[in-house]
């Protein structure tokens, strides 16, 4: 069973040692916009929009504290042509940055470009960091900052989020046993719906590897170990998941998380 080999997607923050014993940081907030392109629109239009968003952020009188990222599909049956995310350290920061954006000079024009470019569904999730690892923090270029893998999961009958928390802790202990340098640099988050949930999943596991080489080595180390297989079995007993791989890019890298 490979359901939770390198659980993962989209990008995030706080680097240090994997699976620290210290108290985890408070849940971050991520606004997600999952979008499909309108007829005649291409990836070039998406990147032009990202450039406009970044330039508008830089022009705001109040410098935004949130990070902005975009994912584009790499492997798997993606429902969406791209995913845009805004991650904030808490709800208050999210609100302040949202108001600053709404009052910025470029907001109206960017809104019109969104309407022309695509149709999107949106929501807000709480993001709990599960493990630590380094990824690039360079925003604004066309070089991928992370290989991202998402597992969108529904709870099996009789299971609840307490079971998920228990499975996460078990996964953390099993990863320690594998003693893989690639897995030690694997950055993972657990996303749970807060507002705007479509009902398609009860939680999403989001993971990041620095590049394809790191992802492949970590996946190989995990899949070939008894510890990784045991962790997979624990998740398989309580969840049913679909997975997708993406390339993740910072549009605006967070500066003060």
RAVEN-V395023 format. One record per residue. N is the residue number from 1. RES is the residue in three letters. PSI is psi as a letter, one per 40 degrees, with the letter a starting at -180 (none if undefined). BURIAL is 1 if it has 9 or more other C-alpha atoms within 8 Angstrom, else 0. Layout:
n: <N:N>
res: <RES:RES>
psi: <PSI:PSI>
burial: <BURIAL:BURIAL>
//
This chain:
n: <1:2:3:4:5:6:7:8:9:10:11:12:13:14:15:16:17:18:19:20:21:22:23:24:25:26:27:28:29:30:31:32:33:34:35:36:37:38:39:40:41:42:43:44:45:46:47:48:49:50:51:52:53:54:55:56:57:58:59:60:61:62:63:64:65:66:67:68:69:70:71:72:73:74:75:76:77:78:79:80:81:82:83:84:85:86:87:88:89:90:91:92:93:94:95:96:97:98:99:100:101:102:103:104:105:106:107:108:109:110:111:112:113:114:115:116:117:118:119:120:121:122:123:124:125:126:127:128:129:130:131:132:133:134:135:136:137:138:139:140:141:142:143:144:145:146:147:148:149:150:151:152:153:154:155:156:157:158:159:160:161:162:163:164:165:166:167:168:169:170:171:172:173:174:175:176:177:178:179:180:181:182:183:184:185:186:187:188:189:190:191:192:193:194:195:196:197:198:199:200:201:202:203:204:205:206:207:208:209:210:211:212:213:214:215:216:217:218:219:220:221:222:223:224:225:226:227:228:229:230:231:232:233:234:235:236:237:238:239:240:241:242:243:244:245:246:247:248:249:250:251:252:253:254:255:256:257>
res: <UNK:UNK:UNK:UNK:UNK:UNK:UNK:UNK:UNK:UNK:UNK:UNK:UNK:UNK:UNK:UNK:UNK:UNK:UNK:UNK:UNK:UNK:UNK:UNK:UNK:UNK:UNK:UNK:UNK:UNK:UNK:UNK:UNK:UNK:UNK:UNK:UNK:UNK:UNK:UNK:UNK:UNK:UNK:UNK:UNK:UNK:UNK:UNK:UNK:UNK:UNK:UNK:UNK:UNK:UNK:UNK:UNK:UNK:UNK:UNK:UNK:UNK:UNK:UNK:UNK:UNK:UNK:UNK:UNK:UNK:UNK:UNK:UNK:UNK:UNK:UNK:UNK:UNK:UNK:UNK:UNK:UNK:UNK:UNK:UNK:UNK:UNK:UNK:UNK:UNK:UNK:UNK:UNK:UNK:UNK:UNK:UNK:UNK:UNK:UNK:UNK:UNK:UNK:UNK:UNK:UNK:UNK:UNK:UNK:UNK:UNK:UNK:UNK:UNK:UNK:UNK:UNK:UNK:UNK:UNK:UNK:UNK:UNK:UNK:UNK:UNK:UNK:UNK:UNK:UNK:UNK:UNK:UNK:UNK:UNK:UNK:UNK:UNK:UNK:UNK:UNK:UNK:UNK:UNK:UNK:UNK:UNK:UNK:UNK:UNK:UNK:UNK:UNK:UNK:UNK:UNK:UNK:UNK:UNK:UNK:UNK:UNK:UNK:UNK:UNK:UNK:UNK:UNK:UNK:UNK:UNK:UNK:UNK:UNK:UNK:UNK:UNK:UNK:UNK:UNK:UNK:UNK:UNK:UNK:UNK:UNK:UNK:UNK:UNK:UNK:UNK:UNK:UNK:UNK:UNK:UNK:UNK:UNK:UNK:UNK:UNK:UNK:UNK:UNK:UNK:UNK:UNK:UNK:UNK:UNK:UNK:UNK:UNK:UNK:UNK:UNK:UNK:UNK:UNK:UNK:UNK:UNK:UNK:UNK:UNK:UNK:UNK:UNK:UNK:UNK:UNK:UNK:UNK:UNK:UNK:UNK:UNK:UNK:UNK:UNK:UNK:UNK:UNK:UNK:UNK:UNK:UNK:UNK:UNK:UNK:UNK:UNK:UNK:UNK:UNK:UNK:UNK>
psi: <h:e:d:f:h:g:i:a:i:i:h:a:i:h:i:a:i:h:f:i:e:i:h:i:i:i:h:i:h:h:h:h:h:h:i:h:i:i:h:e:i:a:d:d:d:d:d:d:d:d:d:d:d:d:d:d:d:d:e:i:d:h:h:i:e:i:i:h:i:i:i:i:i:d:i:i:g:h:e:i:d:i:h:h:i:h:h:i:d:i:d:d:d:d:d:d:d:d:d:d:d:d:e:i:d:e:d:d:d:d:d:d:d:d:d:d:d:i:h:i:i:i:i:h:i:h:h:h:h:d:i:i:i:h:i:i:f:h:i:e:a:e:h:h:e:i:h:h:h:i:h:h:i:h:h:i:h:e:i:a:d:d:d:d:d:d:d:d:d:d:d:d:d:d:d:d:d:d:f:h:d:d:d:e:f:h:h:i:i:h:h:i:i:d:i:f:h:e:e:d:i:d:i:h:h:h:i:h:i:d:i:d:d:d:d:d:d:d:d:d:d:d:d:e:i:d:d:d:d:d:d:d:d:d:d:d:d:e:i:h:i:i:i:i:i:i:h:h:h:h:d:h:h:i:d:f:none>
burial: <0:0:1:1:1:1:1:1:1:1:1:0:0:0:0:0:0:1:1:0:0:0:0:0:0:0:1:1:1:1:1:1:1:1:1:1:1:1:0:0:1:0:0:0:1:1:0:0:1:1:1:1:1:1:0:1:1:0:0:1:0:0:0:0:1:1:1:1:1:1:1:1:1:0:0:0:0:0:0:1:1:1:1:1:1:1:1:1:1:1:0:0:1:1:0:0:1:0:0:1:1:0:0:1:0:0:1:0:0:1:0:0:1:1:0:0:1:1:1:0:0:1:1:1:1:1:1:1:1:1:1:1:1:1:1:0:0:0:1:1:0:0:0:1:1:1:1:1:1:1:1:1:1:1:1:1:0:0:1:0:0:0:1:1:0:0:1:1:0:1:1:1:0:1:1:0:0:1:0:1:0:1:1:1:1:1:1:1:1:1:1:1:1:1:0:0:1:0:0:0:1:1:1:1:1:1:1:1:1:1:1:0:0:1:1:0:1:1:1:0:1:1:1:0:1:0:1:1:1:1:1:1:1:1:1:1:0:1:1:1:1:0:1:1:1:1:1:1:1:1:1:1:1:1:0:0:0>
//
